[in-house]
């Protein structure tokens, strides 16, 4: 089990890992050893995810999700399979944790009387400045 939050966990069977050849530096092993990890997680059909978390995750990671609803995370930061595997899993956990947090609802507020007065005063001042810029206008008007 991969623990996401105290009340949310994902079964190991839901995560599919595939090792691929990594790009970048690697010395003699770069063309021989598949150290990068491609982690796949089926967001659309996962029984572990509540519907609200699933919807937020689909919106949050839209660029990394295929048309079938499978989230793909590639990790090739490290030179060993195990470190890349841990990195991919940590990134998956962080992504789901972010989706598990419900956004706070915005409560509409009304402007205060003082802020409305400041706004109108500023408008009057701007109007007076523009009025004085006109040619042939007496400043005492």
C-alpha positions, 0 to 999 in steps of 0.5 A: 500500500502506498499511503497518501493521507491518513485516510487515503491509500493506493494499492501496489497493484494499481501502480504500473512501473516500466523501466526505460533508458534514461536520457542525459549523462550516465557514462558507460551505462547510458546505452545499456541500463534502463534506469529511468522509470515510467510510472503509470496510474489509472486515475479514471478507474482507480477504486481507491480515489474518492470522486472529488479527489479524482476530479481535482487530480484530472484537472491538476495533472491534465497534461500528464494524463492520457485520453484513457485517464492514465497518469504517466510520470517519468523519473530520470533524475538519478542514475539508479533504478531504485532512486528513480522509482522512489522519486516517481512514487514521491511525485505521485504521492505529492500530486494526489495529496495536492488534489486531496486538499479541497479548495476553500470556497470564496465568499463574496464581499461588499466594498466598505463605505470608506473604500467607496468614498476613496474611490469616488474622491480619487475619481473627482480628483482625476476629473478635476486634473483633466478638466484643468488641462483643457485650453481656455478653462478658468481654474476657478470653475 
